[in-house]
């Protein structure tokens, strides 16, 4: 057992994973810019009461999962468990909304939740998010869902968008009352652990993963039975827009999501079979901005788990283009001059500064799939040459030490 280990639920990301993160981040920033979202960065900790007020005092995130701390002046802070509250706080505080009655923002970074670690669920994880502020028109719901689906499509990740509406406040309240009644009368049909939520947060029971509940809850009343005419029409319009835009969606009458601020449309992207945890999710939150002290402004957005998206990507390991093997101290010294010249000519090359055994070095270069290897030993130094080996076909040639010969031997001279 090593003396020091990483905190439980955190990850050390290897170079292949950070490469995938980079691809996801740059694609997301580019695509969201393309749709008119500006990219912002906000602090990773905020005052605790910001999350209590927005994510919700009865939500699992606030009651159980926040990393809270006091600073030296006893101020209460929390590591951000999600991005929406901080983004809205920043938009209000910096007047990002006033000039044009709303705007659209994207963000990317680390988030923290004290959860039971398992595959795809960490205590430090990364999210990318997009918030569209200022419109309550159903087209902006369609746009937000389109962006999520577009990103996953571009990354070649098969997915389905699960879709539901929580309706307007009165519809929701009537539904909660009816659900509570049903749950109280049918406790026997749901898992014991879920019963504690009947009083506090009955909607949470709908997306319980406990098999007894999943089975039993199917008979419970469904929210669409409580939708008003307007809510039904809006939902129908939304599904029409998504269909026309070729978004693969599926109505899920039990989708409620675990954060308190949602109103109306909610959605989640999950794997094709729907079995695995969600890649991302979001919804409309029309009351949050005024609750946090801003003007009454409607908004909708989503966030995706970058760790989960990255693990679904089927890229090859990143392979170095060229490995440079200087053998011994004198060769190393001269090699640095050659290598730095290659770098300044935009040739990607990875030197092995610590290998004096050629056989071992070649084996190592081969195992990581390098395309070329350049060997620079005593013999090459005497001849003022480099030995360039093509690792794919095994061909090798000795070349003079100058950039044009190096470029040509590496196939970079076209
Ligand atoms: P959320 O559903 O809590 O929503 O999180 C969004 C995504 O973050 C999840 O679907 C999942 O992929 C990822 N995620 C959450 N917790 C973890 C974890 N412990 N480990 C790994 N990945 C995780 C929100 O956070 C809302 N702020 C989304 C939103 C934006 N709604 C409106 N605007």
Boltz pocket constraint, residues with backbone or C-beta under 6 A from the ligand:
constraints:
  - pocket:
      binder: B
      contacts: [[A, 81], [A, 82], [A, 83], [A, 84], [A, 113], [A, 115], [A, 120], [A, 121], [A, 122], [A, 123], [A, 124], [A, 125], [A, 126], [A, 127], [A, 129], [A, 130], [A, 131], [A, 259], [A, 269], [A, 278], [A, 279], [A, 280], [A, 281], [A, 282], [A, 283], [A, 284], [A, 285], [A, 300], [A, 301], [A, 302], [A, 303], [A, 304], [A, 305], [A, 306], [A, 307], [A, 308]]
      max_distance: 6.0
